[in-house]
Amino acid sequence: MDTVAIVGVGLMGGSFALGLRAAGFRGRILGVSSPRALEAALARGVIDEGLPLKQAVPAADLIYLANPIDRILEILPEVARLARPGSLTTDAGSTKVAIVDRAAECFRGSALFLGGHPMAGKAERGVEAAEAGLLRGAPYVLTPASGVLPKRPAVRSFLSWLDRLGVSPIVLSPHDHDRIVAFTSHLPQLASSALASVVLENTRDPAERAVSGGGLRDTTRLARSAFDLWRDIVLTNTENIDCALSAYIEKLQRLRTNLRATVLKDEFERGAALLDELSRPS
Amino acid sequence: MDTVAIVGVGLMGGSFALGLRAAGFRGRILGVSSPRALEAALARGVIDEGLPLKQAVPAADLIYLANPIDRILEILPEVARLARPGSLTTDAGSTKVAIVDRAAECFRGSALFLGGHPMAGKAERGVEAAEAGLLRGAPYVLTPASGVLPKRPAVRSFLSWLDRLGVSPIVLSPHDHDRIVAFTSHLPQLASSALASVVLENTRDPAERAVSGGGLRDTTRLARSAFDLWRDIVLTNTENIDCALSAYIEKLQRLRTNLRATVLKDEFERGAALLDELSRPS
């Protein structure tokens, strides 16, 4: 792997590039992004050169698509046309069925596509916030359309770099990925935004909302997420999210109608069991 | 203020006692608790002496009730009978109407009662987890039945110690307190427990739940709270909590029926506004 093209040089694309460098990658890193992002990326040494998509993709062994989902869906046909034989295109989008399906329509021959979802993040966005260690230890899902990783040199090379980045990929089918993250990621996001909104609407002023502890801050922290990223997530995983919201609403209704009964105890104990699991060192 | 009786020497009572000591209190600190808690409190130097309620309360200028709510409600009549003229009894219960109403029935003459709610906490419980600095900077609500702090020497003395503990009390009526915390504290707790429970029920195994980021951990952190404390909260603030759950369910239903529409954008932006407010240094 000599040349990598990062398409969308923001928090995630920039962190992948910085991670590669820190892990010893000596090849060229090309960036495809807005002039402002390219300037910032060059200034931070995240990329070696900014190029248009048309020039960067054909030059690369690994094409890393780190744009918002709707942009990835939009450029996939062009990336597939431009990608050279033997290259690997992968992405960092938060939903996988729509992207992997679109890629299956476009990629032909020996230019491969493999969907990915690095589950790392932070509140800040943009290449200015990128960190070499952002992906280290975070779940990184790979979603081959067939459910099994292709045994091809470009995939083996990508996996070995992920390994050097401190990432142990989890292989899932695109459908399993989208079903799971609807509950483990998208539902917490919507629950958090809705909670923040309800608290704002039902308290009179900041002085009342200051009557709160760390619990409110933690449960509403995700409400800071940018809407434009989440719009794409909701639009490309609508059915699973609808199902997750429905289960959550049913659960809350059950709590509400049983506020005076012992069913509440069962929910607390079940909740605590998840916490024990999440806090166990993996 | 020469003698303080801590009734219920756990995390909160123990932290108040340690805070007093660290702030320079030279008087006696008596503890009323289980033999096991008293032993641990004596070993850590949290209290000077363990005594039965009957002996500790009449000896104290300040009686600090830090038991669970149902226990506070149970012992209030006896504490009121035992408290000496000029003394102040206060509490650390998380709901205030039930406790302040009960106290109003019991306290007569110059022995005063003033409800309180220190909004600090941590995951661990018991006097072993107590910290001198736990209350520092945390919201501490005082809820005089009349809505105004009584101008009595015992109250002035308590306020001056709170000040030395780094606490600036917020004065609210018991009803306003319970209405507000239903949204800022009790709803986040129930939303978190319900979320943890739904995620557990709708994923297949720990491997699937490991496909998650910090968002799931943050939004479900509260699900670790002990049920016995929350049972009392729910039982003594049922109507406000019912109202908060109802508003939350309605909001989630609105999100669900509008997953493809722009209403979602409004919720995200409203949610982000709360976050900006909570993160501003107070």
Chai-1 contact restraints between the chains, C-beta under 6 A:
chainA,res_idxA,chainB,res_idxB,connection_type,confidence,min_distance_angstrom,max_distance_angstrom,comment,restraint_id
A,M119,B,G213,contact,1.0,0.0,6.0,A-B,restraint_1
A,P139,B,V211,contact,1.0,0.0,6.0,A-B,restraint_2
A,I180,B,E208,contact,1.0,0.0,6.0,A-B,restraint_3
A,I180,B,V211,contact,1.0,0.0,6.0,A-B,restraint_4
A,F183,B,V199,contact,1.0,0.0,6.0,A-B,restraint_5
A,F183,B,N202,contact,1.0,0.0,6.0,A-B,restraint_6
A,F183,B,T203,contact,1.0,0.0,6.0,A-B,restraint_7
A,T184,B,V211,contact,1.0,0.0,6.0,A-B,restraint_8
A,T184,B,S212,contact,1.0,0.0,6.0,A-B,restraint_9
A,T184,B,L216,contact,1.0,0.0,6.0,A-B,restraint_10
A,P188,B,G215,contact,1.0,0.0,6.0,A-B,restraint_11
A,P188,B,L216,contact,1.0,0.0,6.0,A-B,restraint_12
A,P188,B,T219,contact,1.0,0.0,6.0,A-B,restraint_13
A,L190,B,L255,contact,1.0,0.0,6.0,A-B,restraint_14
A,A191,B,L195,contact,1.0,0.0,6.0,A-B,restraint_15
A,S192,B,T219,contact,1.0,0.0,6.0,A-B,restraint_16
A,S193,B,E267,contact,1.0,0.0,6.0,A-B,restraint_17
A,S193,B,F268,contact,1.0,0.0,6.0,A-B,restraint_18
A,S193,B,G271,contact,1.0,0.0,6.0,A-B,restraint_19
A,A194,B,K251,contact,1.0,0.0,6.0,A-B,restraint_20
A,A194,B,L252,contact,1.0,0.0,6.0,A-B,restraint_21
A,A194,B,L255,contact,1.0,0.0,6.0,A-B,restraint_22
A,L195,B,A191,contact,1.0,0.0,6.0,A-B,restraint_23
A,A196,B,G271,contact,1.0,0.0,6.0,A-B,restraint_24
A,A196,B,L274,contact,1.0,0.0,6.0,A-B,restraint_25
A,S197,B,E267,contact,1.0,0.0,6.0,A-B,restraint_26
A,S197,B,R270,contact,1.0,0.0,6.0,A-B,restraint_27
A,S197,B,G271,contact,1.0,0.0,6.0,A-B,restraint_28
A,V198,B,A247,contact,1.0,0.0,6.0,A-B,restraint_29
A,V198,B,Y248,contact,1.0,0.0,6.0,A-B,restraint_30
A,V198,B,K251,contact,1.0,0.0,6.0,A-B,restraint_31
A,V199,B,F183,contact,1.0,0.0,6.0,A-B,restraint_32
A,L200,B,R270,contact,1.0,0.0,6.0,A-B,restraint_33
A,L200,B,L274,contact,1.0,0.0,6.0,A-B,restraint_34
A,N202,B,F183,contact,1.0,0.0,6.0,A-B,restraint_35
A,N202,B,A247,contact,1.0,0.0,6.0,A-B,restraint_36
A,T203,B,F183,contact,1.0,0.0,6.0,A-B,restraint_37
A,P206,B,E277,contact,1.0,0.0,6.0,A-B,restraint_38
A,E208,B,I180,contact,1.0,0.0,6.0,A-B,restraint_39
A,V211,B,P139,contact,1.0,0.0,6.0,A-B,restraint_40
A,V211,B,I180,contact,1.0,0.0,6.0,A-B,restraint_41
A,V211,B,T184,contact,1.0,0.0,6.0,A-B,restraint_42
A,S212,B,T184,contact,1.0,0.0,6.0,A-B,restraint_43
A,G213,B,M119,contact,1.0,0.0,6.0,A-B,restraint_44
A,G215,B,P188,contact,1.0,0.0,6.0,A-B,restraint_45
A,G215,B,L222,contact,1.0,0.0,6.0,A-B,restraint_46
A,L216,B,T184,contact,1.0,0.0,6.0,A-B,restraint_47
A,L216,B,P188,contact,1.0,0.0,6.0,A-B,restraint_48
A,R217,B,L278,contact,1.0,0.0,6.0,A-B,restraint_49
A,D218,B,D218,contact,1.0,0.0,6.0,A-B,restraint_50
A,D218,B,R221,contact,1.0,0.0,6.0,A-B,restraint_51
A,T219,B,P188,contact,1.0,0.0,6.0,A-B,restraint_52
A,T219,B,S192,contact,1.0,0.0,6.0,A-B,restraint_53
A,T219,B,T219,contact,1.0,0.0,6.0,A-B,restraint_54
A,R221,B,D218,contact,1.0,0.0,6.0,A-B,restraint_55
A,L222,B,G215,contact,1.0,0.0,6.0,A-B,restraint_56
A,A223,B,G271,contact,1.0,0.0,6.0,A-B,restraint_57
A,A223,B,A272,contact,1.0,0.0,6.0,A-B,restraint_58
A,A223,B,L275,contact,1.0,0.0,6.0,A-B,restraint_59
A,R224,B,A272,contact,1.0,0.0,6.0,A-B,restraint_60
A,R224,B,L275,contact,1.0,0.0,6.0,A-B,restraint_61
A,F227,B,K265,contact,1.0,0.0,6.0,A-B,restraint_62
A,F227,B,F268,contact,1.0,0.0,6.0,A-B,restraint_63
A,V234,B,L259,contact,1.0,0.0,6.0,A-B,restraint_64
A,T238,B,L259,contact,1.0,0.0,6.0,A-B,restraint_65
A,L245,B,R256,contact,1.0,0.0,6.0,A-B,restraint_66
A,A247,B,V198,contact,1.0,0.0,6.0,A-B,restraint_67
A,A247,B,N202,contact,1.0,0.0,6.0,A-B,restraint_68
A,Y248,B,V198,contact,1.0,0.0,6.0,A-B,restraint_69
A,I249,B,I249,contact,1.0,0.0,6.0,A-B,restraint_70
A,I249,B,L252,contact,1.0,0.0,6.0,A-B,restraint_71
A,K251,B,A194,contact,1.0,0.0,6.0,A-B,restraint_72
A,K251,B,V198,contact,1.0,0.0,6.0,A-B,restraint_73
A,L252,B,A194,contact,1.0,0.0,6.0,A-B,restraint_74
A,L252,B,L245,contact,1.0,0.0,6.0,A-B,restraint_75
A,L252,B,I249,contact,1.0,0.0,6.0,A-B,restraint_76
A,L255,B,L190,contact,1.0,0.0,6.0,A-B,restraint_77
A,L255,B,A194,contact,1.0,0.0,6.0,A-B,restraint_78
A,R256,B,L245,contact,1.0,0.0,6.0,A-B,restraint_79
A,L259,B,V234,contact,1.0,0.0,6.0,A-B,restraint_80
A,L259,B,T238,contact,1.0,0.0,6.0,A-B,restraint_81
A,K265,B,F227,contact,1.0,0.0,6.0,A-B,restraint_82
A,E267,B,S193,contact,1.0,0.0,6.0,A-B,restraint_83
A,E267,B,S197,contact,1.0,0.0,6.0,A-B,restraint_84
A,F268,B,S193,contact,1.0,0.0,6.0,A-B,restraint_85
A,F268,B,F227,contact,1.0,0.0,6.0,A-B,restraint_86
A,R270,B,S197,contact,1.0,0.0,6.0,A-B,restraint_87
A,R270,B,L200,contact,1.0,0.0,6.0,A-B,restraint_88
A,G271,B,S193,contact,1.0,0.0,6.0,A-B,restraint_89
A,G271,B,A196,contact,1.0,0.0,6.0,A-B,restraint_90
A,G271,B,S197,contact,1.0,0.0,6.0,A-B,restraint_91
A,G271,B,A223,contact,1.0,0.0,6.0,A-B,restraint_92
A,A272,B,R224,contact,1.0,0.0,6.0,A-B,restraint_93
A,L274,B,A196,contact,1.0,0.0,6.0,A-B,restraint_94
A,L274,B,L200,contact,1.0,0.0,6.0,A-B,restraint_95
A,L275,B,A223,contact,1.0,0.0,6.0,A-B,restraint_96
A,L275,B,R224,contact,1.0,0.0,6.0,A-B,restraint_97
A,E277,B,P206,contact,1.0,0.0,6.0,A-B,restraint_98
A,L278,B,R217,contact,1.0,0.0,6.0,A-B,restraint_99
